Amino acid sequence: MRRFLHSDPGFDAAFSAFVAERRETPEEVDAVVRDILAAVREGGLAALLRFAQTFDKVELTEATLRVSAEEIAEGAAACDSDVRAAIAFAAARIRAYHERQRPVDQRFTDEAGVELGWRWTPLESVGIYVPGGRAAYPSTVLMNAVPAAAAGVQRIAMVTPPGRLQPAVLAAAQEAGVSEIWRVGGAQAVAALAYGAGPIRPVDKIVGPGNAFVTAAKRRVYGVVGIDALAGPSEIVVVADGDNDPEWIAADLLSQAEHDPAAQSILITDDATFAARVEAAVEAQLRTLATGADAAASWRDHGAIVVASLDAAPGLVDLIAPEHVEFAVDDPERLSDRVRHAGAIFLGRHAPEAIGDYVAGSNHVLPTSRAARFSSGLSLFDFLKRTSIVKCDAAAFAILGPPTIALAEAEGLPAHARSAAIRLTQGR
């Protein structure tokens, strides 16, 4: 864990270097992914089944690749009732939040008499990657599938690594309206969604987080299909004054550190004594945390405590451009309103980032690795397309035609110019 004092002469350079540390995908990962994608694109189902045996050590067939409707129903029914209630509660809030984002179609006539506008239509099909291995992630299913269903996507195909599907994941898929579930993970799952493989038909867009291989695969198939973003390790910045309980703030920092040894947790506070108490609380909580090994590595290698005035905090947050930022202060809006770059902002002492991961209603799929400077979290808009509309009669075209011809000729495109000119000279 790094300690920074904002008043130190070398702070700007040292902290900027810390923030700029990148955790890039190793070249060898990209090379492996390239070969996997090529194999599935060329070999289809046979390649997919071969990779399941090689990487996941399971024997799959075309018949066992898909999770049956009976398995989904039985698994969902086996989910603990309290968890099922929480899933339904979260889904309802996520659905309501995203439905409020729905845009409206527009048609208007401008001063030239041209009718212009746009209309929104949902994507036809979406693939959702749900990680396996470390834990069950019903929240990932909800955050990706519920907005897609709310947008009107007809086909939602979920892929997840082979193995026992947790009842909570199946209950979330059922609640969210997932159309189909396939036992395939890794880069080969991304390839199947992009190119198709046997019974898995290609989709129009792939969303959902994954490991370095999944992320590298999504980067490579972009253009063949759409993708949501290139997910990096989780990040949190907590801006807190000395009036907070250090145990609360320590828990908030560890809530992201436990995701991954490469995750990043940063505390910004104006109280050096409070900073020391939080640091001690983090160390104490790590000793009893079930995910302590990963969290400890994250805190050791990528954690930081910055002692700075609260007025300096918004500028530091913008420099970090984090996935999540909490303002645990008396007047959080006074500081948060000055922040430009953050995936999600949590206001007040009773708004920990964890509620955003599950039940607040906002989406937890957020930009990482400073991508909040230029991108947003997953939303209804990720599952919609906007189509422009232009309608022009003869009178309106008489106004638009001459400048169209002038610009086309200036660009050396005579067919473009003729397309306009012929309507002026041979008007009907």
N, C-alpha and C positions, 0 to 999 in steps of 0.2 A: 504494500500500500504506500502511495506517495503522499507526502505532506507539502502543501504550498501555502505561503503567506503572501497575500496580494500586495503588501507594502514592500516586499523584497525588491531590490533593484533588478534582479534577473528574472522576475516572475513571468513577464510576458513571453520571453523566449522559451523558458523552461515549460510553462504550462501549454503553450502552443505546440511544442514538440511532443508533449505527452498526448494531447488531443489528436495530433496528426498521425500517431502510431497506427499503422494499418495492419489488419489481419487478413491478408490477401489469400485467395485460393491458391495452393501450391500448384506449380506447373504440372507435376506428375498427376494430380487429381484431374486436371483438365484433359490431359492426354488419355487417361483411362476413360473418362466420360465421352470423349470424341469417338473412341472405338466402340463403346457400348451403344451409342446412338446409331452409329453406322450399321452395327450388327442387327439391331432391331428393325431399322428402316429396311434393310435388305432381307432379313430372315424372318421377320414377323414373329408369329407365335412360337416357332421352334426356338428362336433365340431367347425369347422371354422365358420359356420354361427351362432352358439351359442355364440362364443366369440365376434363376430361383434355386437351382440345385447347387451352383457354384458359390453364390454369395450367401444365400439364406439356408442352405443345407436342407431343403425340403423338396420332395417330389410332388410336382403339380402336373395336372393334365388340363386339357381344355375344359373338361367337365367340372373340375374342382377349383378352377381359377376364380370363378365368380362366387361370391357369398350369396347363398340362396335366400329367398324371401322368408322361408321357414327359419333359417338360422338367425336372420335379423330379428324376427319376431320373438323367437325363444330367448335370444341374448338380451334383447331390450327388456323382456319380462323378468329376466333374472337380475336386473339392475336393482340395487337397493332403493326402496321407496323414497327415502329422503333425497337421494341423489337424483332420482327421476323428477321429483318435485322441483329441485334446484335447476335441473336442465330445462324444464318447462317454464320456470320463472325467468331464467336467463334468456331463453329463446323469445319469449313474449316481449321482453324489454329491447332486445336487439332488433326484433322485427319492427317494433314501433318507432325506434330511433331511425332506422334506415328508411322506412316508408315516408317519413317526413322529408327525406332528401329528394323525393320524386320531382323531377322537373316537368314543365308543361311544354307542349308543342306551341309553336308560334307561327302565325301568318299575318303579314302586313303589306300594305302597298306604299311604296315610297314616292317621293316627289316627281320621279320620272314615269310613274305609272307602272313600275315593275312590281310584281307580287313576289315577295321573298318570305323565307321562313325556314323552319327546321322541324323535324319530328324525331322523337326518341323511340327506339325499339330495343327489346332485350336481345342479348346473345342467344343463339339457339342451344348451345351446349357448353358446359364448363367442366373442367376436371379439377378436382380438389385433392391435393396431396396431404395426407394426415400421417405424421411421423409415428413410428413405433420404437420399440427398444427401451428407452429410458423410462417411459411412463405412458399411461393412457391419457389421451388429450381430447376429451369430449368438447372442450371449449374451442379447440381448433376447428372441429366440425361445425359448431354453431356459428362462429365468427365468419366462416367462409361460405357455408351453405345457406344460412338464413337470408343474408342480403341477396344472394343469387336468386333464391326462390321469390323473395319480395320484388325483385326486378322483373320477374316473369320468365326466367330461364326455364326452358322445358325439360332439359336433360342435365342432371347433375351427377357426374360420375366420380366416385371417390376411389382413390387408390391408397393402400396402406400395406406395409411389409407383411409377409406371411407370418403366421403364428396365431396364437389364441387372441381373438378380438375381444377386448374388454366389454362387459355389458354396458358400461357407461358410454362408450364410443358408439355402440349399436343403438342405444337409446337416443343419443344425440342425433345420429343419422336419421333415425325414424322421425324424430321431432322436427328436424330441419327440412325434410322433404328430399333427401338424397335418393336419386333414381336407381343407382346401381353401385355395388361395392366390389372391388377387385383385389385379390391377394397378390399384390405386386408392389415392390418398393424400390428405392434407389433411382439412379439415372435411367434404368430400364423402364421404370414406371412412367417417367416423364416422356421417354421415347414412345411408349405405347400410346399415351394420350395425344402426342403430337402427330405421329405417323399412322397410328392404328396397328393392331397386332391381333390376328385371329378374331375372336369375338369382341375385343375391345375396339370400338369405333373411335376415330380421332375426334377431338373436341376443338372448339374455337379459341378457348383460353384456358390457361393453367394457373391456378392460384394455390396458396398454402405454403408453409415453411418446410424446410428439410435440412439435411446436413450439407456439407461442402459439395458432395457429389450431386445432390439434387439441385443445389443452387447453380452449379456449373452447367448442369444439363439444361436448366431453364434459360440460362444466358444463351446457350447455343441454339435452342429451338425457337428463340424469339424471332418473329418474322414469318415462320411457318404457322405459329400460333401466337396469340397474345399471352403475356404473363402479367402478374400483379406487380412484383418487385423482386429484387435480389436480396433476400433476407440475410442479414449478418447477425452477429451475437447481440443478445439483449443489452439494453442500456437504461440506466436511471440516474437522474440528477435530483437530489433533494435539497431544496433551499429551506433552511430551518433556523429559527432564532433560539435563544437560550431558554425560552419558556416551554419548550417541548419536553416530553418525557424521552430521555435518550434511548430507552428500550424500544419505544415505538419507531424511532428513526432508524435504529440499528436493524430492526426487523424489516423495514422498508428497503433498506440497502441490500439486505440479504435476499429479499424476494426476487431480485433479478440475478444476483450473484449465483444462486442455486441452479439457474438454468443451464449454465455452461461455464467451464473454466475460462473461456474467452470473454464472458460477459463483463460489463463495466458498470461500476457503482461509484457515484461521486457525491460527496456531501459538501455543500457550500453553506457556511455559517459565519456570523459576525462575532461569535463568542468562543474564544479559544478554550475556555474551561469546559464548555458544553461539548466542543469537538473531542476533547480527551475522554469525556464520559461516554460519548457515542462509540468511540474507538474501543473502549473497554467493554462496552455492551456487545459490540460485534464479536469480539474475541470470546466472550462468555457464551453467547448464543451459538457460535460455531461448534462449541464442544458438545452440544446436545442435539444438533441439527442432523436429521437423517441424511440430508444431502450435503453434509458438511465438507466432504472431500472436494467436490466441485466448487462449492461456495468459497471455501478457503483459498483454493487456487485462483479463483477469479479476484477475490479481494486482495490477495497478495500481489498478483501480477498486473491487475488493471484497475484496482480501486484507488480512490484519492480523497483526501480531505483538504478543502480550500478554506482558509480563514480570510474573509473579505467583508467589506461593508455590504449590507443588504442592497444598497443602491447600485453596487457594482455587479450584483448577481445577474440581472437580465443580460448584460453584455457578455458575461461569462457563459451563460446558457446559450446565447446565440453562437458563440465561438464553438461550443461543443455540438450544437444542433442535435440534441439527444432524442431518442425514441420516446422517453417519458421524462417529465419533470414535475415534481411536487413543490408547491409553495406552502409550507407549513408555518405560516405567519399570521398575524392578526388581520392584516388587510392584504390578502393575496392578490387581488386585482390590481392594486397599485404597482406591483412588480410585474405580474404576468402580462398586463396590457402592453408592456414594453418589449416583450419577447416576440421575435419574428420567426425563429427557427426551432420548432419542436413538433414531434409527432402527436403527442397528447399532453395536455396540461391538467394537473389535478390541484384543486384550490381548497385550502384549509387544512386544519389538523386532522379532520375526520374523513379525508378523501385520499386514502392510500392507493397506490397504483394497482394493488391487487383487485380492487373492485372493478377497475377498468378491464382487467384480464377476464372477468367472468360475468358480472351482472349489471354493471352500470348501464349498458345498452350501446355505448360507443364501441367502435371496433378496436380490437387489440392487435390487428395486423397493421403495423406501423413502420415508417421508414427508419432504417438503422444506418450506422456508419456515415453519419453526417448527411444522409440523403434528405433529411427534413429541410435542407436548404432549398430543395427544388421539387419535392414530391410530398404527397399526402398519404394518409392511411387508407386502407381498403374502405370502400363505400358502395352505395348503390350505383354510382356512376361507373364503377369498374365492370358492371354487368349490363350496361346500356351502350348503345351507339347513337350518335346524332347524325342524321342525314339532312343535308342542305336541300332546300326547295327553291326553284326559280321558275317563275311563270311570266311570259312576256308577250304582249300583243304587238300589232304592227306599229302603233303609235309609240309605244315605249321603246320598241327596237329601233325606231328612227332616231331616238336620242342616244341609245347605247352603241349602235352600229359604227358610226364614224370613229370614235375613240378606240373601239376594238380593232378596227382596220389599222389605225395609226400605230398602235402598240404592237400588233402582230407583224407589220412590216418592219418596225424598228428592231424586232427580235429575229428577223430573217425567217419567218414562218409563213410562207405565201398561202398555204392551204388554209391556215387559220384566217388569214385576211380574206380569202375568197369566200369562205364559209359565211362571213358577215356581209361582204360586198354583194354577193349574188342575191341576197334578200333585199338589198336596197335598190339594185338595178332591175331586178325581176320580181318586184314585189307583187303580192296577190292580195 
